[in-house]
């Protein structure tokens, strides 16, 4: 027994060398890791072991074994720290600590797991069905990895740190390993931020990289914020933009969330004055397209979610030859209250076309329709009862149904205008309607209304070119539109409009003007005339245009015509295409040179080569060809028209002056003929009876004064005839008219007395001889030697044959005067001064 006691005593003394003596009532220490017990590689971790005042030693254990590491006492031994720099995978494990005093060693602390992350690739974390959750709702978080690991760990970050662990399971539908973590019910009073990791089963403290942070967006009771995009929600690829979220004052954070995404787009603190946050996108990319909402969080909890903002990225589908085309039918200028159709077309297939305006308002989207004849796609957007609210700049895009926020490049902009009821302008071309490629073209829009600007529009395209107007000397307003040179794409139909600067309304449209380009089709048709190229006026003519190559339409043009060419659909017969242009009852203006061309429906304004010219001549009934009436050349423009108008006006004025001059001259001659007639009446043949008046019988011879005046007047007529070559032109009625009158006229119109020109005869009426003596006396009373011009001296003789024959000689007439023709003479002489007396 003594031996046994001795052995036990020796054993006790040996154990005392390595087993500390436990202090009976020392408190249990607490072990913590700073900054966290889950750290990534290459970071620094500090273990703090907190014991009691007066402790002199602290020890750190890993997996229960003493871990020799430098120690630093703090606060008079109340705690100690063990600092580890550059953590790696070997530092992962389970740690504990204790401390010692003069009374002995304390018990070991609770174990602390130091987890080192970054040992493998990160898993993905998502919320099913969405991270947007209403307050009080539940959600399932899914952690997924492509590699097989033993377990997944879900950690809730924040003051109330929570963690969940689940074994991994293989999901055949996604062909990956996963773990599902039910979370809820959630509330809006706190933030719910999660991450997940993975690790293998034999090294539970060595985790993968963490997943991306997932924050549950809990819709609370605070007022919902306002979301908007600048400069707009439709952005071109590569441009910069800003999304603003404006909430209530006192919000601590703002969160922008993309609908359908499993992570928050961004989290921002508010900018001054504290009620909104700015989310910038320096360069818009394809992944930015989608729908966005924003939330704000304050001490009172989460707000409601904002309205949805749809961000569209354009320019995703680019092709040099597949750009969209937007056109207006019938014109981009529509009368107030009228209807319009916008056509969006493309050679590339899209599921839908969408129409937008400059304010980025999305008007509508339509399914595309295929045009089998040309393998193109289009859609028609109808706009009815147009008002000023419908005006602006429009564009159209194409997109596919599975990516509705990814659009193609836009079409060229199309401006829509409202026209009023003001007078339409005129549109002319100075080069004609049919041109060759490379020729110059000038389209002139003009009006007598004082429009400040004119606009030219090519039908079917988005071109709407505007020019300021110029005023001509004739008072018209015009603008010239001149492209650099004629190209094939310039063929088409044009219209123009006028507008005032102070008004947004355009005038009514001008009449359409077609510009045709030749040489596009390598076809040369032939032209012939039936029945003949020379026809009589009023006959019918048919011009036959033919081609051995296929054309859809024939165009007949007349050289120098002011009218646009005629068109007819072609007819096919025996592999030949033809069209007959019928002209009924042709007249002189139909004379001219004709040519015909061909075109196809795919390009109706691009023509073939011209046929050989054909001359058509329209003759009068006698066969003599009469030239067609002159007309302005086609396309002479307003200047040529003005020149022709001025020329015609000047010619008219000249003709009017000549007509008045001839009329005055004829009246002048007629008065002198009357004077000569009266003096001829005084010259009777030898042996003739004295003239007898109708009322009084013979009296001139009985009156010496009258006889003297008669002789004097006769002598004056004779002198005048000798001087100026006066001839008496007598006219007698035919023999079968026994009551015919005989007149004698004086042909020359100029009589001179003492170098003075006599005035024209004032009247051609025959004067009655009654009262003639009194007038004769007035004439005789004039001074014989007056130096003033003798302005009026005229005589007119009217010989009226009552019976008798023309073949009777003058002598017989004198013998039978009482029974044969009675001779009436009227003689008058007047002077302006006599009238004054």
Buried (B, 14 or more C-beta within 10 A) or exposed (E): EEEEEEEEEEEEEEEEEEEEEEBEEBEEBBBBBEEEBBBBBEBEBBBBBBBBEEBEBBBBBBEEEEBEEEBEBBEEBBBBBBBBEEBEEEBBBBBBBBBBBEEEBBEBBEBBEBBBBBBBEBBBBBBEEBBBBBBEBEBEBBBBBEEEBBBBBBBBBEEEEEEBBBEBEEBEEEEBBBBBBEBEEBBBEBBBBBBBBBBBEEBBBBBBBBBBEBBBBBBBEBEBBBBBBEEBBBBBBEBEBEBBBBBBEEBEBBBBBBBEBBBBBBBBEBEEEBBBBBBEBEEBEEEBBBBBBBBBBBEBBBBBBBEEBBBBBBBBBEEEEBBBBBBBBBBBBBBBEBEBBBBBBBBBEBBBBBBBBEEBEBBEBBEBEEEEEEEBBBBEBEBEEBEEEBBBBBBBBBBBEEBBBBBBBBBBEBBBBBBBEBEBBBBBBBBBBBBEBEEEBBBBBBBEBEBEBBBBBBBBBBBBBBBEBEEEEEEBBBBBBEEEEBEEEBBBBBBBBBBBEEEEBBBBBBEBBBBBBBBBBEBBBBBBBEEEBBBEBEBEBEBBBBBEBBBBBBBBBBBEBBEBBBBBEBEEEEEEBBBEBEBEEBEBEBBBEBBBBBBBEEBBBBBBBBBEEBEBBBBEEEEEEBEBEEEBBBBBBBBBBBEBEEEEEEEEEEEEEEEEEEEEEEBBBBBBBBBBBBBBBBBBEEEBBBBBBEEEEBBBEEBEEBBEBBEBBBEBBBBBBEEBEBEBEEEEBEEEEEEBBBBBBBBBBBBBBEEEEBBBBEEEEBBEBEEBBEBBEBBBEBEEEEEEBBBBBBBBBBBBBEEBEEEEEEEBBBEEBEEBBBBBBBBBBBBEBBEEE
